[in-house]
């Protein structure tokens, strides 16, 4: 038997004006409902502010979180790229933050024409908690890293350089360490940023080596939702917008890797990660959505065998 690693990336979209049908107060419980419905081991959130993250922390029983504001640890008003993790099933070993700029250790730093301080990229190392698997014994020593990001919305150059910076961090890790790299990239995978990360173009003389969970998963759900940003409209985009999307999809049909307009991705590196399921999560209540972005959920099979623990031998006193 094998063990799976489940990951969800979820752009919370900050807050909306008070009284809006998409305000946080009206969609926060739906957010929790969607997350608990999938119960991912790892939940990567983007654009969340402290009040949102605190509410999620209260509602997600058994989870803990790691992350600071993009303006630094002392700031409580700006956006975060926070990682929630099921603390009963995984153990946080270490974590760090770097900024997507020419000064990656400086909170709030901006470079390459970015409009705002680029959302921090988070690097977290986890180890599976062996004690919680009552019926199975997992070989010790398995750990993995999760990198969560939200790239600049306006500057293609900032996204390219941010991708290079983040990939350099990943490339510096031991090749045997599995890595899941996800978040809001604010561009499609056929862009220069996507092509670089997926090893199909060069950036400053190097080529990325990530893989995309969406096209490589054995099972894909909601394939008709070819983009992940929907502006709280779901699949009701209007006729003209729908025709544009169909035309764009047809233009990309020769390349299975880019047969979508997703801007929220789950990428990975490592032979020990095998994507068995990837889903565009479209959960809503009466047409109201938890965010302007569809979350993405992926399940990876860890091809490490586990054996059932033999039941304890009954003693004469128990008979």
HELIX and SHEET records of a PDB file:
HELIX    1   1 UNK A   24  UNK A   38  1                                  15    
HELIX    2   2 UNK A   50  UNK A   59  1                                  10    
HELIX    3   3 UNK A  130  UNK A  132  5                                   3    
HELIX    4   4 UNK A  156  UNK A  171  1                                  16    
HELIX    5   5 UNK A  192  UNK A  197  1                                   6    
HELIX    6   6 UNK A  213  UNK A  216  1                                   4    
HELIX    7   7 UNK A  239  UNK A  251  1                                  13    
HELIX    8   8 UNK A  256  UNK A  258  5                                   3    
HELIX    9   9 UNK A  316  UNK A  318  5                                   3    
SHEET    1   A 7 UNK A  63  UNK A  66  0                                        
SHEET    2   A 7 UNK A  83  UNK A  86 -1                                        
SHEET    3   A 7 UNK A  42  UNK A  46 -1                                        
SHEET    4   A 7 UNK A   3  UNK A  11  1                                        
SHEET    5   A 7 UNK A 295  UNK A 302 -1                                        
SHEET    6   A 7 UNK A 273  UNK A 281 -1                                        
SHEET    7   A 7 UNK A 219  UNK A 221  1                                        
SHEET    1   B 6 UNK A  90  UNK A  98  0                                        
SHEET    2   B 6 UNK A 121  UNK A 128 -1                                        
SHEET    3   B 6 UNK A 143  UNK A 150 -1                                        
SHEET    4   B 6 UNK A 178  UNK A 184  1                                        
SHEET    5   B 6 UNK A 264  UNK A 269 -1                                        
SHEET    6   B 6 UNK A 211  UNK A 212 -1                                        
SHEET    1   C 2 UNK A 136  UNK A 138  0                                        
SHEET    2   C 2 UNK A 306  UNK A 308 -1                                        
SHEET    1   D 2 UNK A 202  UNK A 203  0                                        
SHEET    2   D 2 UNK A 206  UNK A 207 -1                                        
SHEET    1   E 2 UNK A 284  UNK A 285  0                                        
SHEET    2   E 2 UNK A 288  UNK A 289 -1                                        
END                                                                             
